[in-house]
């Protein structure tokens, strides 16, 4: 009988906390949404400008070597440089792990889970 009363109390506590979790999720998603929008705009602009800069650097290298016997080597060097930059970008993107957006909610859930686990 004691276990039944205890589980009813725990159920009531968990049900009460569910509203808190919902509110916390809403707040975190609003904060995360604003930050993500600004970051995406900044990354798109930075990527576009970097692409233009790299393209013109390649053109400048080829134009500089145009009247030399190394014209074709310069062109292939630019192609190799672009390939290496693309590979490095891919490596960075695949190995970069951003921090989770819901860290506060996860920590609250983990804390409440530990409390429930200890009380049973």
C-alpha positions as CSV (number, residue, x, y, z in Angstrom):
1,X,0.0,0.0,0.0
2,X,2.9,2.4,0.8
3,X,4.3,1.8,-2.7
4,X,1.0,2.7,-4.2
5,X,0.7,6.0,-2.3
6,X,4.3,6.8,-3.1
7,X,3.8,6.1,-6.8
8,X,0.6,8.3,-6.8
9,X,2.6,11.2,-5.3
10,X,5.3,10.7,-7.8
11,X,2.8,10.7,-10.6
12,X,1.3,13.9,-9.4
13,X,4.7,15.5,-9.2
14,X,5.6,14.3,-12.7
15,X,2.3,15.6,-14.1
16,X,2.9,19.0,-12.5
17,X,6.5,19.2,-13.9
18,X,5.2,18.3,-17.4
19,X,3.7,21.9,-17.6
20,X,7.1,23.3,-16.6
21,X,8.9,21.2,-19.2
22,X,6.5,22.4,-21.9
23,X,7.1,26.1,-20.9
24,X,10.9,25.6,-20.8
25,X,10.8,24.0,-24.2
26,X,8.9,26.9,-25.7
27,X,11.3,29.4,-24.2
28,X,14.4,27.5,-25.3
29,X,13.1,27.1,-28.8
30,X,12.4,30.9,-29.1
31,X,15.9,31.7,-27.9
32,X,17.4,29.1,-30.2
33,X,15.4,30.3,-33.2
34,X,16.6,33.8,-33.0
35,X,20.2,32.8,-32.7
36,X,20.0,30.3,-35.5
37,X,18.5,32.9,-37.9
38,X,21.3,35.3,-37.3
39,X,24.0,32.6,-37.6
40,X,22.6,31.3,-40.8
41,X,22.5,34.7,-42.4
42,X,26.1,35.4,-41.3
43,X,27.3,32.0,-42.5
44,X,25.6,32.4,-45.9
45,X,27.2,35.9,-46.3
46,X,30.6,34.7,-45.2
47,X,30.4,31.7,-47.5
48,X,29.5,33.8,-50.5
49,X,32.2,36.3,-49.9
50,X,34.8,33.6,-49.3
51,X,33.8,31.9,-52.5
52,X,34.2,35.1,-54.4
53,X,37.6,35.8,-52.8
54,X,38.9,32.3,-53.5
55,X,37.6,32.4,-57.1
56,X,39.4,35.7,-57.8
57,X,42.6,34.5,-56.1
58,X,42.6,31.5,-58.5
59,X,42.0,33.8,-61.5
60,X,44.8,36.1,-60.3
61,X,47.2,33.2,-60.0
62,X,46.4,32.0,-63.5
63,X,46.6,35.6,-65.0
64,X,49.9,36.2,-63.3
65,X,51.4,33.0,-64.7
66,X,49.8,33.5,-68.2
67,X,52.9,34.7,-70.0
68,X,55.2,32.2,-68.4
69,X,55.9,28.6,-69.3
70,X,54.1,27.6,-66.1
71,X,50.6,28.6,-67.3
72,X,49.1,25.1,-67.3
73,X,50.8,24.2,-64.0
74,X,49.4,27.3,-62.4
75,X,45.9,26.4,-63.6
76,X,46.2,22.9,-62.2
77,X,47.6,24.2,-59.0
78,X,44.5,26.4,-58.6
79,X,42.2,23.4,-59.3
80,X,44.2,21.4,-56.7
81,X,43.9,24.2,-54.2
82,X,40.1,24.4,-54.7
83,X,39.8,20.6,-54.3
84,X,41.8,20.8,-51.0
85,X,39.7,23.6,-49.7
86,X,36.5,21.7,-50.5
87,X,37.9,18.6,-48.8
88,X,38.9,20.6,-45.7
89,X,35.5,22.2,-45.6
90,X,33.8,18.8,-45.8
91,X,36.0,17.4,-43.1
92,X,35.3,20.4,-40.8
93,X,31.5,20.2,-41.3
94,X,31.4,16.4,-40.7
95,X,33.5,16.6,-37.5
96,X,32.1,19.7,-36.0
97,X,29.5,19.0,-33.3
98,X,27.4,21.9,-32.1
99,X,26.2,22.0,-28.6
100,X,22.6,20.7,-28.2
101,X,19.9,23.3,-28.3
102,X,18.0,21.8,-25.5
103,X,20.6,21.5,-22.8
104,X,18.6,23.1,-20.0
105,X,15.6,20.9,-20.7
106,X,17.8,17.8,-20.9
107,X,19.4,18.6,-17.6
108,X,16.0,19.2,-15.9
109,X,14.7,15.9,-17.2
110,X,17.8,14.1,-16.0
111,X,17.6,15.7,-12.6
112,X,14.0,14.8,-12.2
113,X,14.6,11.3,-13.4
114,X,17.4,10.9,-10.8
115,X,15.0,12.1,-8.1
116,X,12.3,9.7,-9.2
117,X,14.8,6.8,-9.4
118,X,16.0,7.5,-5.9
119,X,12.6,7.8,-4.4
120,X,11.5,4.4,-5.8
